[in-house]
Amino acid sequence: MNVPPDEPVLRVRNATKTYQLGDIEVHALRGVSLTVRRGEFIAIMGASGSGKSTLMNILGCLDLPTTGDYLLEGIDVAKLDEPSLARIRGRRIGFVFQSFNLLARTTAVENVELPLFYSAQIAGNPRRAEDMLGLLGLSDRKQNQPNQLSGGQQQRVAIARALVNDPAIVLADEPTGNLDGVNAEQVFALMLELNRERGTSLVVVTHDPRLAARMDRTLTIERGVLRETPHSPGER
């Protein structure tokens, strides 16, 4: 995909999302606007029910806004059919989840290879998955199944899987939420390194203000309204 270098990775403009629950309208998003530029590392914070999941589903092309625009690398995703959305999800967006979501009876390298299979790129990238595991310090664990890995190692496998297709952006939903303090710091430091050294754009949902303060920007969502939260002096 040929994208001008100054084109934002994504741009959301005045997006709303309304669900109908019987006779009640639930306004999950209320005029949200967001621009993520290449190489940005952004935190999204908010209480349960604030609209975080709805926003992340839209950013991940898993759902569409009721009104407003969402452009991913300049493409208006609302105009795409489901097969085209699936291709974008598989090739241009990486997902990292709190619960890892690894296939249980599948080796680390096979888990990382999954996006390559789904996007029909495995034939041209026979070592891509192994290379990604090596980048994340897991070369010696590529044949281990998830139950043979620590929580931190499983999350690193999940990050390798998210990166294997060289996506435009990685969306991470509480990626350190199931980890102890030591592993959480290691995984966050790895994501920070990927952002700084590889220019990987990341949008991360977190409840940890200490982690959020180390990212480029922190956005807080409350009752479907998104606002920027300034970092305090000295936080970074």
N, C-alpha and C positions, 0 to 999 in steps of 0.2 A: 504494500500500500504506500503510494507516494504522498507524503503529507508535508506541507511546508514546515520548516523548522520552527517558525514562530507561532504555529497553530497550537492552541491549547490541547492537551490530551482530551479533556472533556469540558463541556460548558452546559450548565443547566440554567435555564432562564425562566423565572416566574412559574415554576412547576407546582401544580397542585395534585393531590391524590385524594379522591373521595370514594369511600366504600358505602354501600347501602346495606344496612343490617335491619331487615324488616322495614318498618316505617321511619327508621332513624338513619340520618346521614352522618357518617363519621369522617371528619376532615383530618386525614392523617398528615398531609403536607399542605401548607398554606403559603403559596407564593415563594417557594425556595429558589434561590439563585446561587450558583456555585461555579467557579472556574478553577480547574486544576492544570497547572502548567507542567511542562516536562521537567522531571527531576524533583518535583515537590513531594514532601513527606507531611501529610496532613492528618491530624487527629480529629475525630468526631466523638463528642461526648453527649450524654443525655440519659435521663432516667428511663426506666422501662415504660413503654407506651408513648414515648415522646415523638416517635416517627423515625428513629434511627434505622430500623429494619426496613421500613418502607423505602426510605431514601437509598439504602444500600441495594435493595432489589432493583430499583430503577437504574442506579449507576451500573449494576451488573447485567442489565438488559434482561432481567428476569420478569420485569413488569414495566408498564408504560405509564407516564403521568396522565392524569385526567385532562389537564390543560397545561400549556407551557411547552417548552422545547428542551430536548436533550440531544446535544451533538457530541458524538464520540469521534475524535480525530476528523472533525468537520462533517461527519455523516449524520444526518437526521434519522435517528433510529426509529422514530415513530412511523417512518415511511417504509420500513423494511418488513418483509413477511417473516414467518417463523423460521423457515430454513436459513434465511440470511441472518437473523438474530442468533440462531444457534451457531453459525459459523463465527460470528463476532465473539460470542461467549467463549468459544473454543480456542480462537487464535489471538484475540486482542485483549482479553481480560483474564487475569489470574486470580483465583480465589483461595483464601486461607481461612479456615474455620477454627473456632475454639476447640471443637471436639476432634480435630485432625481429619476425620472422615477418610481414613485409609482402608483399603480392602484387607480383611483380616488374614486370609490365606494366600496372600500375594506378597512377593518379596518387595523390598524397598525400591529396587530399580524398576520392577514391573509397575509399581504404583506411580512412579514418576513418568513412565512411558505412556500412561493412559491418555493424556491429552494429545500425544502424538498420534496414537491410533485413531482417536475420535476425529482428528483433523486431517487424517490421511497423510501424515508427514513422516511416519516412522521409517519408511523405506529409505528416505534420503537423510535420515538422522540416526544411524544405528548406534552411535556412541553418545548422543546428546544427553540422554538420561544419566548415564554414568558420569559424564563430564559435570553435570549439574550437582550430582551427589558429591563429587570431588570438591567442587567449589564451596559446598557447605560442610566440608570436613567429614564426609560419611563414606569415603571410598571403601573402607574396610567393613562397612555394614550393608553393602548393596544387596547381598543375598539373604539378609535377615528379614523375617516377617515382623509385623508390628508388635506382636507380643514378646519379641526378643529385643525390643528397643525401649529405652527410657522415654518418658513423656517429652523431654526436650528433643531427643533424637527423632521421635515421631513428628514433632512439629517442624523440624528441619526438613524431613522428607516431604511434608506437605508444602513447605515453601519451595523446595526444588520442583515439585510438581506444578506449582503455580507459575514458576519462571521458565519452564522448559520450552514453551512456545514463544519466548521472547515477547511477552504481551506489552501492550501500550501502557497498561496500568495494573497494579495489584490491589485488590480489595481484601482487607483482612478484618474479620469480625471477632474481636476479643482474642487475638492470637496467643496471648499469654495467660488467658483466664483460667486454664486448667493446669497451670504449671506452678511449682513452688518458686520461691523468691530467686534462688540461684539460677534455675533453668529459665525463668521468665526474663531475667536480666541478660542471659546469654542469647536467647532468641531475639530479644529487642536489639541488642548490640549487633547481631547479625543483620537484621533488617536495616538498621542504621548504616551499616557498612555497605550493604547492597545499594542503598539509596545514594550514599556519598561517592562510592567508587564506580558504580555501574550506571548511575543516573536513573535508577528504577523509580518510577512514580508510584507512590503508595498512599492509599486512603485507609486509615486504621480506626476502627471503633474500639474505644477503650474506656474503662471506668477509672483508670489510674492517672490522676493529675500529674504525678511525677514523670510518667512516661510522656504524657501529652506535652509537657513543658519542654521536652527535648526535641520535639518535632518542629517543622518550619512554621506551622500555623495550627491553632486549635479552634475548632468550630463547635458550638454548643447548639443542640436542637431541643426545643421545649414547645410542646403542644403544636408541633408541625411547623414551627418558625425557626429558621437557621440564622445564627448570628456568630460573628467572630469574637473570640475571647482573647484579649491582649495578654501576652506573656508578661509576668511581673519582672521588673529589673533583677538581673542576677539568676533567673531561673535557668537560662541556657548557658 
